[in-house]
Amino acid sequence: MKSHGTTKQYHIQGKKGSRFRDQLRGVNLEQVLIVAIDAAKLHQKALICNYFGDVIEKPFFFSVNANGISLGRGEIGTTFWRL
């Protein structure tokens, strides 16, 4: 594919991917936490891992209500401050 003389960089995931790439550029990826959520179940489940996929916090269940969201935020906060 020809670039037609442009120096603009493109990301495989478009504008969202470009913004994400730019935000992470220069960041120590060991310190990036990912919260993976499986919301397509009767009981929602999440786990916390680092950028490289190493599980930091084992999967936990939560409900989609105020108490469940509070539980999830607590798990994320506890994990963040533990690291």
Sequence and secondary structure as in RCSB ss.txt:
>XXXX:A:sequence
MKSHGTTKQYHIQGKKGSRFRDQLRGVNLEQVLIVAIDAAKLHQKALICNYFGDVIEKPFFFSVNANGISLGRGE
IGTTFWRL
>XXXX:A:secstr
   TT      TTHHHHHHHHHHHTTS GGG EEEEEE SSSSEEEEEEETT  EEEEEEEE SSHHHHHHHHHH
HHHHHHH 
